[in-house]
Amino acid sequence: MALGARTTDVLETVLARTMTWAFGGVVAGVIGALFLAKSLGGLLFDIAPTIPACW
């Protein structure tokens, strides 16, 4: 940040970068979970990997 930057400019920049990383993490996590569920599906007997553990 440049000296003399307004508080709103600093806050906007920090939030934009944080939300970018957070969104990227959510997307990577969902893709990883789907891939892992698909790959572990062959190891499960008579049950789908997407069924919740407790109802």
N, C-alpha and C positions, 0 to 999 in steps of 0.2 A: 504494500500500500504506500502511496505517496504521502508525504507529510502534508497535513492540512486537509486530509480527506474527511468528508462528512461522516457522521456516525451511521447514517442510513446507507451510505455507499459501502462502508465496511461490513455492516450487518448483511446487506444484500449479497455481497460477494461471498461471505462465509456461508450463508444459508444455501446459496446456489451450489457451491462446491460440495457441501455436506449432503444436500439432497441428491446430487448426481451420484455420489459414492453410495448412498443408501439405496437408491433405486437400482443401481448396478448390482449391489449385493443381494437385493431381493430377487432380481431376475436370475442371477447366477444360482441362488439357492433353490429356486423353483425348478430350474432346468436340471440341476444336480439331483434334486429329490425325485423328479420324474424319471431320470435316467437310472438312478439307483433302484427305484421301485420296479422298473422294467427289468433290470438285470437280476434282481433278487427274486423275481417272480418264478423263475425256473427252479429255485431252491425250495420253494414252499410247496407243501403237499395238500391239495384239496382246499386251498384258501387263496384268495386274491390279496395282493400286497396293498390294495387301496382300502380294504375294510378296516374301519377304526377298531382299536384294541378294546375299547369299552364303550358301551352304548349308554 
